[in-house]
Amino acid sequence: MNFRRYLAKKYYASQVRREEKTHLGQWMILYRQQDSALSADLQQMHQIIPPTDRFYADPFVASENGRTFIFIEEYPFATPIGFISVIEVLADGRHSDAVPIIQCPYHLSYPLLFKHEGQWFMLPETHQNKTIEVWRCEEFPYKWQKHSVLIDNIVAADTTPVFHDQRWWLLTALKQDCKKFGDKLFIFSGTDILGKNWQAHSQNPVKQSLVFDRPAGNIIQHNGQLIRPVQDSVTRYGGALELRTIQQLTTSHYQEQLLQRIEPCWDDSIKGTHTYNYADGWLVMDGLKVIPKPS
């Protein structure tokens, strides 16, 4: 990060600290149907607003048997840990209540979904447990069972897999010799997405910045390109998003380039956005609103 961005980060951090004395940041879910994974117009998004005692964040979307579900982090303000819930949605904006589906003694978030050999799996964030875990779906979308631990003794956030050049790659933010998860991007690779044999990238960390490299959603395969959503937390945690094209991904090199920047400017009440996912013709994001603290 250049010096100008560093100064901007310091300035905005002081603004947020003042705001947090009287207000809470509440994440909510945004969604809609659309034909393309990329969109410059985010005006017409349905909203799922949580009760005032919690937030909903980190949405991932999946469709099965003609029904569509959004998987989220649900985080009650009164507790120190989040859990994974699911919401069924319809194209007209109607939706079910959030139903908890995975709860553990440790924090869960970022319920990343992938299908492998015809079966649904989830790779939620479990950094508080110092693991990268995979969960297997036993009855979609409500019943899940822990399947395996890919890597243990690791403090990793928002781990995101992609299959490329006959290998699986895990892109993740580690809290290693840095203050925040967004400061460094690490990559591990292997041949079995459900196995334990993962090789650290020879250039780890492959990217270093200041709160500017943390994954923000599933890697999108679009027109032959791999597109990586990324958090930009310069103005505040989850202040904006970038979509970056992965130009090179090998065991010895990694390179990406900015494709599109997404700031929460389509709605004056939304102060941030830090998740972007597209699947089965549905776009899901989250948005941050600021609400007064309970008196």
Secondary structure, 3 states (H helix, E strand, C coil): CCHHHHHHHHHHHHHHHHHHCCEEEEEEEEEEECCCCCCCCCCCCEEECCCCCEEEEEEEEEEECCEEEEEEEEEECCCCCCEEEEEEECCCCCECCCEEEECCCCCCEEEEEEEECCEEEEEEEEHHHCEEEEEEEEECCCEEEEEEEEEECCCEEEEEEEEECCEEEEEEEECCCCCCHHHEEEEEEECCCCCCCCEECCCCCCEECCCCCCECCCCEEECCEEEEEEEECCCCCCCEEEEEEEEEECCCCEEEEEEEEECCCCCCCCCECCCEEEECCEEEEEEEEEEECCC
